[in-house]
Amino acid sequence: MNILDKGDDYYMGLALREAELAEEEGDVPVGAVIVGEGRLLARSHNQRELLQDPTAHAEILALTQAAAALGTWRLLGCDLYVTKEPCPMCAGALVLARIRRVVYGAADPKGGACRSLFTIPSDPRLNHQVLVEEGVREEECRTQIQAFFRRKRAGGQTIEEEFGSLM
């Protein structure tokens, strides 16, 4: 069976597993995978805390891996699956990478740039538009992030200062 035949639920499951790794490393549990050309090209998770890099979002790291796997920055025909709606930085990177489609689980009403606050991937003024699918395994994705922040709050950490709009 071609890996592309497995469906959105399957790939979001892989992204959810990546998100668990982010949490284990002390980061907001966001995971991403990219599929294209009949195979899994990339899998990553937030690594901002590990790398001390504000740009080390799951989507950005996955785009870099996929470009390396294909030998080109143009990820035409590739789909990215991510557990949380991409932020403006990541949404812009999806357009620049020429991703075909982004599929996300949980909306981010305070920082989402695909549908919640902005519509960067589908903006007709840009030179490339990305198809946007939302709500795949939404409850699991949302629950994972909310549980992470509940645990942080229980530990007495100031979530607003540490993690901003992802609450």
RALINZI-V155175 format. One record per pair of residues at least 4 apart in sequence whose ideal C-beta (glycine too) atoms are under 8 Angstrom apart, sorted by sequence separation. I is the first residue (numbers start at 0). J is the second residue. If there is no record, write none. Layout:
BEGIN
I:J  I:J
END
This chain:
BEGIN
0:4  5:9  6:10  7:11  8:12  9:13  10:14  11:15  12:16  13:17  14:18  15:19  16:20  17:21  18:22  19:23  20:24  22:26  34:38  36:40  46:50  47:51  55:59  56:60  57:61  58:62  59:63  60:64  61:65  62:66  63:67  64:68  65:69  66:70  81:85  85:89  86:90  87:91  88:92  89:93  90:94  91:95  92:96  94:98  107:111  111:115  112:116  113:117  114:118  118:122  133:137  136:140  137:141  138:142  139:143  140:144  141:145  142:146  143:147  144:148  145:149  146:150  147:151  148:152  149:153  150:154  152:156  157:161  158:162  159:163  162:166  0:5  5:10  21:26  22:27  34:39  35:40  47:52  50:55  54:59  55:60  66:71  69:74  85:90  93:98  106:111  110:115  111:116  112:117  113:118  123:128  151:156  156:161  21:27  22:28  33:39  34:40  46:52  47:53  49:55  66:72  109:115  110:116  111:117  112:118  113:119  119:125  122:128  152:158  21:28  32:39  33:40  108:115  109:116  112:119  113:120  121:128  151:158  159:166  21:29  33:41  47:55  66:74  69:77  81:89  85:93  93:101  106:114  107:115  108:116  112:120  113:121  120:128  121:129  158:166  19:28  21:30  32:41  33:42  46:55  47:56  65:74  106:115  120:129  121:130  18:28  20:30  31:41  32:42  45:55  103:113  120:130  121:131  148:158  151:161  18:29  19:30  31:42  32:43  45:56  46:57  90:101  120:131  151:162  18:30  30:42  31:43  45:57  62:74  65:77  101:113  17:30  30:43  31:44  44:57  118:131  16:30  17:31  30:44  43:57  46:60  79:93  148:162  15:30  17:32  29:44  30:45  43:58  14:30  28:44  29:45  44:60  85:101  13:30  14:31  28:45  43:60  62:79  114:131  148:165  14:32  26:44  27:45  43:61  61:79  85:103  113:131  148:166  13:32  26:45  41:60  42:61  77:96  79:98  84:103  101:120  114:133  24:44  26:46  27:47  41:61  61:81  78:98  81:101  83:103  113:133  26:47  41:62  43:64  58:79  77:98  78:99  79:100  81:102  82:103  83:104  84:105  86:107  91:112  144:165  10:32  24:46  26:48  41:63  42:64  74:96  75:97  77:99  78:100  79:101  80:102  81:103  82:104  83:105  84:106  90:112  98:120  21:44  25:48  26:49  41:64  58:81  73:96  74:97  76:99  78:101  79:102  80:103  81:104  82:105  84:107  87:110  89:112  90:113  10:34  20:44  21:45  24:48  25:49  40:64  41:65  57:81  72:96  73:97  74:98  75:99  78:102  83:107  86:110  17:42  19:44  21:46  24:49  40:65  57:82  74:99  86:111  87:112  94:119  13:39  17:43  18:44  31:57  84:110  85:111  86:112  93:119  94:120  17:44  18:45  29:56  30:57  31:58  41:68  58:85  84:111  85:112  90:117  93:120  106:133  14:42  29:57  33:61  40:68  83:111  84:112  85:113  91:119  94:122  101:129  103:131  106:134  13:42  31:60  32:61  33:62  40:69  56:85  59:88  84:113  90:119  100:129  101:130  103:132  31:61  35:65  56:86  59:89  62:92  66:96  84:114  87:117  90:120  97:127  99:129  100:130  101:131  102:132  103:133  104:134  3:34  33:64  58:89  62:93  65:96  84:115  94:125  98:129  99:130  100:131  101:132  102:133  104:135  106:137  2:34  33:65  56:88  87:119  94:126  95:127  100:132  103:135  104:136  105:137  36:69  56:89  59:92  94:127  102:135  104:137  3:37  35:69  54:88  58:92  62:96  94:128  2:37  58:93  85:120  94:129  104:139  105:140  1:37  2:38  21:57  62:98  93:129  104:140  105:141  2:39  40:77  103:140  104:141  18:57  35:74  105:144  17:57  36:76  33:74  35:76  36:77  35:77  14:57  34:77  35:78  33:77  34:78  33:78  33:79  34:80  32:79  33:80  31:79  32:80  31:80  84:133  31:81  30:81  31:82  29:81  30:82  29:82  110:163  28:82  29:83  110:164  80:135  109:164  110:165  109:165  83:140  107:164  109:166  82:140  107:165  82:143  83:144  82:144  18:82  35:99  17:82  33:98  14:80  13:80  14:81  15:82  10:78  14:82  11:80  10:80  11:82  7:80  83:165  15:104  14:104  11:102  10:102  11:104  7:102  28:143  29:144  28:144  27:144  28:147  27:147  15:136  22:143  18:140  11:135  12:136  15:139  19:143  7:132  11:136  15:140  18:143  22:147  8:135  7:135  8:136  11:139  15:143  11:140  27:162  27:165
END
